[in-house]
C-alpha cells in the first residue's frame, strides 16, 4: 500500500498527519544551539517570545537519519511517496534524495518536489491522500500533482527583511530596498520555486493586494482556484486580504492559516503570504 510522507511546510503536525494517514517529518528551528521541531517542541507564541528576547532563530530540514529511518520503516509496507517543500527554499528535497540513496529499499522511494510551500503544498498532499483513497495508482497521483504544482502562484509580504536575508531567501540588495524607502515589499516565488524575488513595492497594504490581484488576472486565475492566506500574528491584514479576495472570487475556496514557527523564522513576525493553486 502506498505510504505518503511530507514535512511541516504543509502546516500539519505529526498528530494531524497521523489522523490523515500520512507521515509528517517536522522542519526544525534552531535557537542558541538547540533544535526545536515544528509544532512538536516549539509553538509560534514561544518563538515570538524568543525573538522579543533578541534571540536569532534559524531553520533546518529534517535530518537525513530521520528520513532514512522513515523510509526504511514505511517501505516495508509498500511504495513511499515523499512530497517535499520547494527545492531551493529548503534543503528538504535534496536531503530526501540523499536519504533515498542510503535507505534499504531505494527503488520503493519516490520524491516529488512540490515547488511550493505552506497552503499549496498542503493542498497537493491533501489531493494525494484523496487520490490514494480512491484507488489511484502512484503514477496517476504523481502526474496530477506535477500538473497542479505548475498553477501555483505565491506571494509574500514581509515586514522585516532581515529574517528572509538571514535565511538566504532574498538577495542583499532586495533586502535593503524596503527599509530604505519605507515601502511595503511584495515578494514572489520564482517560477521554478527555488527563490523569492521582488515583485513590486507599494506604499500601502491595499495597493500591495491590488498588485497581486492584477497578477492573478494576467495568469487567468478564476474561482476554480483555491486561495491560501497564511500569516505570522497578523489577523487584521489576513482578514483584509480575505475580504478583497472574496470580492474578486466570490465562489472560490479561501482559507486562512497561522504560520508555523519555521515560517515565522523565515518570513519574520507580521509577514503575510497570499497563494493560490488550481487543484
C-alpha positions as CSV (number, residue, x, y, z in Angstrom):
1,X,0.0,0.0,0.0
2,X,1.2,3.5,-0.9
3,X,2.7,5.5,2.1
4,X,2.6,9.3,1.9
5,X,5.3,11.3,3.6
6,X,5.7,15.1,3.8
7,X,7.1,17.8,6.0
8,X,5.6,20.6,8.2
9,X,5.7,23.1,5.3
10,X,2.2,21.8,4.9
11,X,1.4,23.3,8.3
12,X,0.5,19.8,9.5
13,X,1.8,18.5,12.8
14,X,2.8,14.9,13.4
15,X,-0.5,14.2,15.1
16,X,-2.6,15.8,12.3
17,X,-0.7,13.8,9.8
18,X,-1.4,10.5,11.6
19,X,-5.1,11.4,11.6
20,X,-4.9,11.7,7.8
21,X,-2.9,8.5,7.4
22,X,0.4,10.2,6.4
23,X,3.8,10.7,8.0
24,X,4.9,14.3,8.7
25,X,8.6,14.9,9.3
26,X,8.8,18.3,11.1
27,X,11.1,21.1,9.9
28,X,13.4,22.5,12.7
29,X,14.0,25.9,14.3
30,X,17.4,26.3,15.9
31,X,17.9,28.8,18.8
32,X,21.1,29.1,20.9
33,X,22.4,25.7,19.7
34,X,19.1,23.9,20.5
35,X,17.0,22.4,17.8
36,X,13.1,22.5,18.1
37,X,10.7,20.5,15.9
38,X,7.9,22.5,14.2
39,X,4.7,22.2,16.3
40,X,6.2,19.5,18.5
41,X,8.8,21.2,20.6
42,X,8.1,24.9,19.8
43,X,4.9,26.9,19.4
44,X,4.7,30.1,17.4
45,X,3.9,32.0,20.5
46,X,7.1,30.7,22.2
47,X,9.1,31.5,19.1
48,X,7.8,35.1,19.2
49,X,8.9,35.4,22.9
50,X,12.4,34.2,21.9
51,X,12.5,36.8,19.1
52,X,11.4,39.6,21.5
53,X,14.3,38.5,23.8
54,X,16.6,39.2,20.8
55,X,17.3,35.6,20.1
56,X,18.2,34.9,16.5
57,X,16.4,31.7,15.2
58,X,17.4,29.8,12.0
59,X,15.7,26.9,10.3
60,X,16.8,23.4,9.1
61,X,15.2,20.5,7.4
62,X,14.6,17.1,9.0
63,X,17.8,15.2,9.4
64,X,19.0,12.6,6.9
65,X,19.0,10.0,9.6
66,X,15.4,10.7,10.4
67,X,14.4,10.4,6.8
68,X,16.3,7.2,6.3
69,X,14.6,5.7,9.3
70,X,11.2,6.8,8.0
71,X,11.8,5.4,4.5
72,X,13.1,2.1,6.0
73,X,10.0,1.7,8.2
74,X,7.4,2.7,5.6
75,X,9.0,0.8,2.6
76,X,8.3,-2.4,4.5
77,X,4.6,-1.7,3.9
78,X,4.8,-0.6,0.2
79,X,5.8,2.2,-2.1
80,X,6.6,5.6,-0.5
81,X,5.8,9.0,-1.9
82,X,7.5,11.9,-0.2
83,X,6.0,15.3,-1.2
84,X,8.6,17.9,-0.1
85,X,8.8,21.6,0.3
86,X,10.2,23.5,-2.7
87,X,13.8,22.8,-3.6
88,X,15.9,25.9,-3.1
89,X,13.6,27.4,-0.5
90,X,14.5,24.5,1.7
91,X,17.0,21.6,1.7
92,X,14.2,19.0,2.3
93,X,14.1,17.8,-1.3
94,X,17.9,17.4,-1.6
95,X,18.1,15.7,1.8
96,X,15.2,13.4,0.7
97,X,17.2,12.3,-2.4
98,X,20.3,11.7,-0.3
99,X,18.2,9.7,2.3
100,X,16.7,7.6,-0.5
101,X,20.2,6.7,-1.9
102,X,21.1,5.4,1.6
103,X,18.0,3.6,2.7
104,X,17.3,-0.2,2.4
105,X,14.9,-0.1,-0.5
106,X,15.6,3.0,-2.6
107,X,13.5,1.5,-5.5
108,X,10.4,1.9,-3.4
109,X,11.0,5.6,-2.6
110,X,9.6,8.3,-4.8
111,X,10.5,12.0,-4.1
112,X,8.3,14.8,-5.5
113,X,9.4,18.4,-5.3
114,X,6.2,20.4,-4.7
115,X,8.0,23.6,-5.9
116,X,5.9,25.4,-3.3
117,X,5.2,25.7,0.4
118,X,2.5,26.2,3.0
119,X,-1.0,26.3,1.6
120,X,-0.4,25.0,-1.9
121,X,1.9,22.3,-0.5
122,X,-0.8,21.3,1.9
123,X,-3.3,21.1,-1.0
124,X,-1.0,18.8,-3.0
125,X,-0.7,16.4,-0.1
126,X,-4.5,16.5,0.5
127,X,-5.0,15.7,-3.1
128,X,-2.6,12.8,-3.0
129,X,-4.5,11.4,0.1
130,X,-7.8,11.6,-1.7
131,X,-6.5,10.0,-4.8
132,X,-4.9,7.2,-2.8
133,X,-8.2,6.6,-1.0
134,X,-10.0,6.5,-4.4
135,X,-7.6,3.8,-5.6
136,X,-5.4,5.9,-8.0
137,X,-2.0,4.5,-8.9
138,X,1.3,6.1,-7.8
139,X,1.9,7.3,-11.3
140,X,-1.6,8.8,-11.6
141,X,-1.0,10.7,-8.3
142,X,2.4,12.0,-9.3
143,X,1.2,13.1,-12.7
144,X,-1.7,15.1,-11.2
145,X,0.4,16.7,-8.6
146,X,3.1,17.6,-11.1
147,X,0.5,19.3,-13.3
148,X,-1.2,21.1,-10.4
149,X,2.0,22.5,-8.9
150,X,2.6,24.5,-12.2
151,X,-0.5,26.5,-11.5
152,X,0.8,27.7,-8.1
153,X,1.3,31.5,-7.7
154,X,2.7,32.6,-4.3
155,X,3.4,36.0,-2.8
156,X,4.9,37.0,0.5
157,X,4.7,40.4,2.1
158,X,7.4,40.7,4.8
159,X,7.7,43.4,7.4
160,X,11.2,42.7,8.5
161,X,13.5,41.8,5.6
162,X,16.3,40.6,7.9
163,X,14.6,37.3,8.5
164,X,14.5,36.5,4.8
165,X,18.0,37.7,4.3
166,X,19.5,35.6,7.1
167,X,17.7,32.6,5.7
168,X,19.2,33.2,2.2
169,X,15.7,33.6,0.6
170,X,16.5,37.1,-0.9
171,X,19.4,39.0,-2.2
172,X,21.1,41.7,-0.1
173,X,20.1,44.5,-2.4
174,X,16.4,43.4,-2.3
175,X,16.5,43.2,1.5
176,X,17.7,46.9,1.7
177,X,15.1,48.5,-0.5
178,X,12.0,48.1,1.7
179,X,13.6,49.7,4.8
180,X,15.4,52.4,2.8
181,X,12.3,53.6,1.0
182,X,9.8,52.8,3.7
183,X,7.7,50.9,1.2
184,X,5.8,47.6,1.5
185,X,7.7,45.0,-0.5
186,X,5.9,42.2,-2.2
187,X,8.0,39.1,-2.9
188,X,7.0,36.4,-5.5
189,X,8.0,32.8,-5.6
190,X,10.2,32.3,-8.7
191,X,8.6,30.1,-11.4
192,X,10.9,27.1,-10.6
193,X,10.1,27.6,-6.8
194,X,13.8,27.9,-5.8
195,X,13.8,31.5,-4.6
196,X,11.8,34.6,-3.7
197,X,12.2,37.6,-6.0
198,X,11.0,41.2,-5.7
199,X,7.6,41.6,-7.4
200,X,6.8,45.2,-6.5
201,X,7.0,47.9,-3.9
202,X,3.9,49.8,-2.7
203,X,3.1,52.4,-0.1
204,X,0.0,50.6,1.4
205,X,-1.0,47.1,2.0
206,X,-4.2,47.6,0.0
207,X,-2.1,48.6,-3.1
208,X,0.1,45.5,-2.5
209,X,-3.0,43.3,-2.6
210,X,-4.2,45.1,-5.8
211,X,-0.9,44.4,-7.5
212,X,-1.3,40.7,-6.5
213,X,-4.8,40.6,-7.9
214,X,-3.6,42.1,-11.1
215,X,-1.0,39.4,-11.5
216,X,-3.8,36.8,-10.9
217,X,-5.7,38.3,-13.7
218,X,-2.7,38.1,-16.0
219,X,-2.4,34.4,-15.1
220,X,-6.1,33.8,-15.8
221,X,-6.9,32.8,-12.2
222,X,-10.6,32.1,-11.6
223,X,-12.9,30.9,-8.8
224,X,-11.8,27.4,-9.7
225,X,-8.5,28.1,-7.8
226,X,-8.1,27.7,-4.1
227,X,-6.6,30.6,-2.2
228,X,-4.5,30.5,0.9
229,X,-3.7,33.3,3.3
230,X,-1.0,32.5,5.9
231,X,0.3,34.9,8.4
232,X,2.5,35.5,11.5
233,X,0.4,37.1,14.1
234,X,-1.3,39.4,11.7
235,X,-5.1,38.6,11.8
236,X,-6.1,42.1,10.8
237,X,-4.3,42.0,7.4
238,X,-5.2,38.4,6.9
239,X,-8.9,39.2,7.1
240,X,-8.4,42.3,4.9
241,X,-6.8,40.1,2.3
242,X,-9.6,37.6,2.6
243,X,-12.2,40.3,2.1
244,X,-10.5,41.6,-1.1
245,X,-10.1,38.0,-2.5
246,X,-13.8,37.2,-1.7
247,X,-14.9,40.3,-3.6
248,X,-12.9,39.2,-6.6
249,X,-13.6,35.5,-6.4
250,X,-16.9,35.0,-4.6
251,X,-17.2,31.3,-5.4
252,X,-13.6,30.3,-4.6
253,X,-12.4,28.4,-1.6
254,X,-10.3,30.9,0.6
255,X,-8.5,29.6,3.7
256,X,-6.6,31.4,6.4
257,X,-3.9,29.6,8.4
258,X,-1.4,30.8,11.0
259,X,2.2,30.2,10.1
260,X,4.3,27.6,11.8
261,X,7.4,28.5,13.8
262,X,9.6,27.6,10.8
263,X,7.9,30.1,8.5
264,X,7.8,32.8,11.1
265,X,11.5,32.3,11.4
266,X,11.9,32.7,7.6
267,X,9.4,35.5,6.9
268,X,9.5,37.3,10.2
269,X,6.8,38.4,12.6
270,X,3.9,40.1,10.9
271,X,4.6,38.6,7.5
272,X,1.6,37.5,5.3
273,X,1.5,35.2,2.3
274,X,-1.1,35.1,-0.4
275,X,-1.0,31.9,-2.5
276,X,-3.3,30.2,-5.0
277,X,-3.3,26.9,-6.8
278,X,-5.7,25.1,-9.1
279,X,-6.2,21.5,-7.9
